[in-house]
Amino acid sequence: MANAVKIEQEKPRKTRRLVRTLLWGFVIIVVLVMALVLQAFEIPSSSMEDTLLIGDHIFVNRAQFAPATRWLHRCCPYGEIRRGDVVVFLSPEDQRLYVVRRIIGIPGDRLHLRDGVVYRNDVKQDEPYVRHKFSDFNPYRDNFPAMPPSEMYGVRNQEWALSLPQYLEGDDLVVPPNSFFGMGDNRDVSYDSRFWGFVPRTNIIGRPMFIYWSFETPDNQYEMRSMGDRLGFLAHIIIHFFDETRWSRTFRIVR
């Protein structure tokens, strides 16, 4: 009888141990996947408004555009970079700088803008995400690439200014192999492929998935790099976490 009672007592213990083991295994798998697949970024500029605002914190899927592996592809969907995808990449101008823009052209596409409107392969594009928040006119920016690049129009990248003509066919810019043309949704202020050229395929990090936190942040906060400025803003976040967090943007999918 004593042995029977002991056996009955052991069964729940084994079940609890099994459940704990499975839970820890699940937690470890989740942590590994997040470490390998997800990367957190903060939006520092208004180039992608209103899709992404200054102070949006996003998770980026680093695996989606990476070469498929034997095991990770079973849980992470892979895909080619498509027109309209929002992507994070290393700036062609500064490899230390992460940039987020929308892909407007893929290899082989013929592009031009007329009065700020994109024409791809001779078809006028309907882009509901685009915002024009200023009434100024920049002939280079708005009628790209009809106007030669110039510092007067905001083109600071001389390498791009010199190489741009080789990609022109008639009125169009032709996207070369293994390259992409990216632009910000906030077209009047976006510093993008019009000003520094194509995004190499190897520079692309991944695709933003969703906003996990959004906080009202000054336009120039990313320029404040001193320890005092950073600690001051951290204190501001702690004090105003609840009233300056944009709660309505939490877990918003990036499209």
N, C-alpha and C positions, 0 to 999 in steps of 0.2 A: 504493500500500500504506500509506504514511504517513497519507494522508487517511482511509483506512478505519479505522486504529487510533485516530486522533484522534476520529472519530465514535463509535466504540465506547466510548471513555473518557468522552465527553460525556454519553452516555445515563444512566449511574448518577448523575452529578452533577445532571442535570435531575430525575431521580426523587427524589433526596434533597431538592432544593430544593422540589419539589412537596409532598413529605411534610411538610417543616418548615412550609411555608405553610399546609397544611391543619391541622396540629396547632396552630399559633398562632391560626388562625381559630377552631378549636374552643374553645381556652382563652379567647379573648376573648368568644365567645358565652356560655360558661358563667359567666364573671365578670359579664357584663352581666345575664344572667338572675338570678343570685344577688343582684346589687345592686338589681334592680328588683322581684324577687319575694320574696326571703327577708329576714327580719330576726331578729336574735338577741335573746332576752330571758332574764332570770334570774328564777326564782320566789322571791319574798321572804317569803311567808307560808304558813301551813298550811291556808288556806281550801280548797285543792283536794286535800288528802290523801285517799286514798293514790294518786290518779291522778297528781298532781304534788307533789313534795316540795320543801321549802325547800332551795335549792342546786341544783335542776335547772336546766340551761341548755337552752333550746329554740330551734329554728328555727320561725318563723311564716311561713306562706304568705300574703303580703299581697295577692296577686292573686286568690285564690279567690273572694272576695266583692266584688271591685271591679267596676266597669262594664267589660264586655268591650271589648277593643280589636281592631282588624283583624288585627294580627299576633300578639299575645301569646296569644290564645285558641287558637292552633294547637298550642302546646306546654304550656299550663297549663289544667287543667280548671276551669271556672267552675261555680258552683252557688249556689242560694239557701240562706240560713241555715235550718237545720232544727232541730227539737226534738232535744235531746241533743248538739248540736255543742258542743265546747269552743272558746271564742273569746277573743281578746285585744281589748280596747277601751279607749278613753280614759274614765276615770271621769267620770260625770255630775256628781260633786261637785268634782273637780279635774282640769281638762283637761291638766295636766302629768303626771298619774299613769296608768300603764298597769295594767290589771286583767285577770285571766283568770278566767272563770267558765263554767259550763255553761248553755246555753240551755234553759230549762224551758218557756217559753211564747212563742209567736209571735203576731203580730197576730190578734185575734179569739178567742184562747183564753180560757177561763174557768178560773181557778185558785183553789184554797184548800188549806190544810194542816190535817190533823187528827192531833194527837198526833205531829207530825213527819213524817207521810206526805203526799205530794203527790197531790192529786186534780185531774186536768185534764179539763175538759168532762165532769165527773161520773164519770170513770173513775179508779179507784185505780191509781197508777203503780208498776210494778216497776222499781226503780232499783238494780241490783246494785253500782254504783259508789259509792253513798252510804255514809258512815261516821258513826256516832254514838259519839263517844269520851268523852262526859260524861253523867252520870246526872242532871244538873240539869234543871229544867223552867222554861222561859220561856214564859208563855202567849201572848205576842205572837209570838215566833219560831216556836213549835211549832203554834199554831192560827191562823196568819195567814190572812185578815185579820180574823178574828172579834173580836180585841181591838184597841181604838183605840191608835194609836201614842203612845208616851210615852218620855221620856228615861229613866224608871225601867227600861224594858225594852231600852234601848240605841239608841233612835231619836234621833239627834242632828241629823238633817236636818229643820229646821222646814218648809222648803218642801214636802218630801214629806209630812210629817205633815198639812199643810193641804190638799194636793191629792189625797191618797189617796181620800177619800170619793167624789169625782166619778167614780172608776173602778169603784165597787162596784155589783153587781147581785145582790141577795139575799145569799147567803153567799160569792159569788165576786168575785174581782178580774178585770176584763176588760182584756186587753192591747190598747192602742190602735194605730191604724195607724202603720207605720214605727217601731215600737218592739218591744223584746224584754224578757223577764223572765229574769234570770240568777241562778243560785244556785251556791254552792260545794258540792263533794262532801262536804266535812267540815262537815256541816250545823250542828253545835252551836257552831262558832266562826266560821263564814263571815259576813263583813260584805258583804251582797249586796243584791239588789233589794228584799228585804223592808224594808231599812233606809234606802235612798236612792232607790228608784224604778226606773223603766224605763231600758233602754239604748237611746238613739236609734240608728237605723240608721247615721247619719252618723258615729257614734263608733267603729264597729267597724273594727278594723285588719285582722284576718285570723284564720286558724285554725292552731293549733300542729300541726306535722307530726311531729316526733320530738325526743327528748332527745339532744343531741350530747355532753353531759358533765354529770355529777352529782357534787357534792362536799358532804360533810357540813358543814353551815353552821348556826351558832347562830340561834335564833329571832329574836333582836333585831339581827342583823347589819345589816339594811337601815336601822336607825336610827343606826348608827355612821357619821357623815358627816364627821368631822374627818379631816384628812390623816394624822394619826398613827394613827388607828384603821384607816384604809384600808391604809396601808403595813404596819401590823402584821399585818393579815389576809392581805395579799399574801405576806408572808414566811411565814406559817403555811401557805399553800397550797403554796409552793415546797418547804417542808420535808416536808410531809405529803401531797404530791400522790399518791403511789402507795398509801399505806395508808389514806387517807380519801376517795379517789375511789370512788364507788359504781359499780364496773365493770359490775355486772349490769344497770344502767339505761342504759348507753350504747347509743344508736341504738334505744331503745325507742319504738315508735309511740304517739302520744297518741290515746287513744280516749275 
